[in-house]
């Protein structure tokens, strides 16, 4: 099997967009595993600039952004904000394909997994954001 690193969607960057924080995760070069990268504190860091830097450092090939849909599948204000953010990100990284993944349950899934792992979830907001970004990538890879 030929693993040509120039083709294929990996590594991919998963982005869990939030008002205060943005969770970032990445896949390995083969798309086997997704792992947490960092949580961007929007009050301290320009998230667009930081994500662009991470994407360049990690030679990212695909941007995967969680899109928060309502339970009935429709889009609300949160989804509008995410789409706006994704548009700005796309302007900074025009060569990278950007895909949306329905992230409706990713944060609660991530919180539940951390609880099972024995971490006190409410003290782990930054970790939860990264874990949610991992879940977004996992959904995309399964999809």
Secondary structure, 3 states (H helix, E strand, C coil): CCCCCCCCCCCEEEEECCCCEEEEEEECCCCCCEEEEEEEECCCCCHHHHHHHHHHHCCCCEEEEEECECCCCCECHHHHHHHHHHHHHHHHCCCCEEEEEECCCHHHHHHHHHHHCCCCHHHCHHHHHHHHHHHHHHHHHHC
